[in-house]
Amino acid sequence: MSQNVITAELRDRAGKGTARATRRAGKVPAVIYGGKKEPVMISLDSKEIETLSRKAGFTTKLFEVKVGKDAYHVLARDAQRHPVSEALEHVDFLRVDPKTRIRVAVPVKFTGSEKSPGIKRGGVLNIVMHSIELTAAATSIPAAITLDLAGLEINDGIHSSTIKLPDGCQLVSKDDFTIATIAAPSAIRSELKEKAAAAAAPAAEAAAAPAAGAKAAPAAPAKK
């Protein structure tokens, strides 16, 4: 997992007033917490952290935050934005080490579509889960889970019970769930419905034939 370096400055104290002053100075207030150590109050360059926070996987990447002579290995756990301007207002970083395990949502990527018979026939990749929740070591969170579509026919699917996860990763859910399927296009769905209807017609006719051929029961004699 690639590591990104962020340069930060210490803040003297916490509080709303200090945070507002930090933002007026073109900085974003932040805090480093966890690891059974005291929180470290810092400020970040607004342009640098804004760019990083907009990139995919911001909360699953390992960062090294340098504060003077000190360096902290962290994960971004929360990025608070202004409700109107959406400007970044505060970032929470979790201090981690190789023993730290964390729950994260990792994006799913697909390969091998050119080797899927179902897609070649016009089938459509229907993505049910765009990310999968895992527990993993904080220092080795995978950037993505890559799944192969090779060999999949129409109506085939990829399920959580069949995927291979990177070493040290475990699924949060114990249930078997569908991640993606190869869905039939409308033309093929119509064809399948017509075939099913045609196959069912003889059985329906056979069931109706005895009733149609049966003789009517004689009427009971009228009582005198």
NORQUI-V431580 format. One record per residue. N is the residue number from 1. PHI is phi in radians with two decimals (none if undefined). OMEGA is omega in degrees with one decimal (none if undefined). Layout:
N_PHI_OMEGA + N_PHI_OMEGA
This chain:
1_none_-176.8 + 2_-1.22_-178.0 + 3_-2.02_179.8 + 4_-1.93_-178.7 + 5_-1.79_176.8 + 6_-2.13_176.7 + 7_-1.65_-177.1 + 8_-2.30_176.2 + 9_-2.13_177.2 + 10_-1.24_170.0 + 11_-1.80_-177.5 + 12_-1.17_-175.3 + 13_-2.72_177.6 + 14_-1.62_177.8 + 15_2.14_-177.5 + 16_-1.12_-179.8 + 17_-1.10_178.4 + 18_-1.13_179.7 + 19_-1.11_178.6 + 20_-1.12_178.4 + 21_-1.12_178.1 + 22_-1.10_-179.8 + 23_-1.18_177.6 + 24_-1.11_179.2 + 25_-1.47_178.6 + 26_1.44_179.5 + 27_-2.01_175.0 + 28_-2.02_177.7 + 29_-1.19_-179.6 + 30_-2.66_178.4 + 31_-2.45_172.7 + 32_-1.92_-176.3 + 33_-2.35_176.5 + 34_1.66_179.5 + 35_1.22_179.6 + 36_1.01_177.6 + 37_-2.24_-179.1 + 38_-1.14_176.4 + 39_-1.10_177.1 + 40_-2.00_-179.0 + 41_-1.53_-176.2 + 42_-2.35_171.7 + 43_-2.26_-174.3 + 44_-2.13_173.8 + 45_-1.12_-172.1 + 46_-1.10_-178.3 + 47_-1.18_-178.8 + 48_-1.13_-176.1 + 49_-1.27_176.6 + 50_-1.09_178.9 + 51_-1.09_-179.8 + 52_-1.12_-175.4 + 53_-1.21_-179.5 + 54_-1.49_-178.6 + 55_-1.41_178.6 + 56_-1.07_176.4 + 57_1.37_-178.4 + 58_-1.00_-176.4 + 59_-1.52_178.0 + 60_-2.05_179.8 + 61_-1.59_176.3 + 62_-1.49_178.7 + 63_-1.98_169.3 + 64_-1.93_179.4 + 65_-1.67_179.5 + 66_-1.75_178.8 + 67_-2.17_-174.9 + 68_1.11_179.7 + 69_-1.52_-177.6 + 70_-1.67_176.8 + 71_-2.39_-177.6 + 72_-2.23_173.9 + 73_-1.57_-170.8 + 74_-2.46_168.5 + 75_-2.12_175.1 + 76_-1.30_-177.3 + 77_-1.87_179.8 + 78_-2.70_176.8 + 79_-2.22_-176.4 + 80_-1.59_-177.2 + 81_-2.12_176.4 + 82_-1.16_-175.1 + 83_-1.11_-179.2 + 84_-1.81_-176.1 + 85_-1.41_-176.9 + 86_1.12_175.4 + 87_-1.22_-179.3 + 88_-1.17_-176.2 + 89_-1.97_-178.6 + 90_-2.88_178.1 + 91_-2.28_174.3 + 92_-1.83_176.6 + 93_-1.97_176.4 + 94_-1.71_176.9 + 95_-1.24_-176.2 + 96_-2.33_172.3 + 97_-2.53_-176.5 + 98_-1.00_-179.5 + 99_-1.53_-177.3 + 100_-1.31_174.2 + 101_-1.91_-172.1 + 102_-2.47_177.4 + 103_-1.67_-177.2 + 104_-2.42_173.1 + 105_-1.74_-176.3 + 106_-1.79_-178.7 + 107_-1.15_179.7 + 108_-1.86_175.1 + 109_-2.15_-176.9 + 110_-2.12_176.0 + 111_-2.26_173.5 + 112_1.35_179.7 + 113_-1.09_179.9 + 114_-1.26_179.4 + 115_-1.88_178.7 + 116_-1.69_178.3 + 117_-1.03_-179.5 + 118_-1.14_178.8 + 119_-1.22_177.7 + 120_-1.09_179.0 + 121_-1.43_179.1 + 122_1.86_178.5 + 123_-1.13_-176.2 + 124_-2.02_176.7 + 125_-1.26_178.6 + 126_-1.82_-177.3 + 127_-1.53_-179.8 + 128_-1.49_-179.4 + 129_-2.13_178.3 + 130_-1.47_175.8 + 131_-2.60_-178.7 + 132_-2.20_179.0 + 133_-1.45_-178.0 + 134_-2.25_162.3 + 135_-1.91_-175.6 + 136_-2.67_173.1 + 137_-1.12_-174.6 + 138_-1.07_-178.2 + 139_-1.59_-179.9 + 140_-2.49_177.1 + 141_-1.31_-180.0 + 142_-1.16_178.6 + 143_-1.18_179.7 + 144_-2.85_171.8 + 145_-1.82_-176.8 + 146_-1.69_-177.8 + 147_-2.08_-174.4 + 148_-1.69_179.9 + 149_-1.63_-176.3 + 150_-1.00_176.1 + 151_1.50_-176.8 + 152_-1.37_177.5 + 153_-1.69_174.7 + 154_-1.06_-177.6 + 155_1.38_172.4 + 156_-1.34_179.6 + 157_-2.49_174.1 + 158_-1.93_-177.0 + 159_-2.03_-176.0 + 160_-1.04_-177.6 + 161_-1.25_-175.2 + 162_-1.85_-175.1 + 163_-1.55_178.0 + 164_-1.81_-179.0 + 165_-1.65_175.2 + 166_-1.05_179.3 + 167_-0.98_177.1 + 168_1.51_-179.6 + 169_-1.80_177.0 + 170_-2.39_176.2 + 171_-1.23_176.7 + 172_-1.25_-179.1 + 173_-1.38_176.7 + 174_-1.53_-179.4 + 175_-1.45_175.4 + 176_-1.45_-178.3 + 177_-2.20_-179.4 + 178_-1.49_178.9 + 179_-1.72_179.3 + 180_-2.80_175.6 + 181_-2.38_171.5 + 182_-1.75_-176.1 + 183_-1.51_178.5 + 184_-1.31_174.2 + 185_-1.21_-174.3 + 186_-1.02_-178.9 + 187_-1.11_-179.8 + 188_-1.24_177.5 + 189_-1.08_178.3 + 190_-1.13_179.4 + 191_-1.11_179.9 + 192_-1.13_178.3 + 193_-1.13_179.1 + 194_-1.12_178.9 + 195_-1.12_179.5 + 196_-1.13_179.2 + 197_-1.16_179.7 + 198_-1.15_-179.8 + 199_-1.24_-177.7 + 200_-1.41_-175.8 + 201_-1.07_-179.8 + 202_-1.03_180.0 + 203_-1.15_180.0 + 204_-1.20_178.8 + 205_-1.14_-179.5 + 206_-1.13_-179.5 + 207_-1.22_-177.4 + 208_-1.45_-174.6 + 209_-1.04_-179.0 + 210_-1.05_-180.0 + 211_-1.16_-179.0 + 212_-1.24_-175.9 + 213_-1.53_-177.4 + 214_-1.27_178.8 + 215_-1.38_-179.9 + 216_-1.20_179.5 + 217_-1.25_-178.5 + 218_-1.09_-179.3 + 219_-1.23_179.5 + 220_-1.21_-179.9 + 221_-1.09_-179.5 + 222_-1.19_178.5 + 223_-1.36_177.2 + 224_-1.61_none
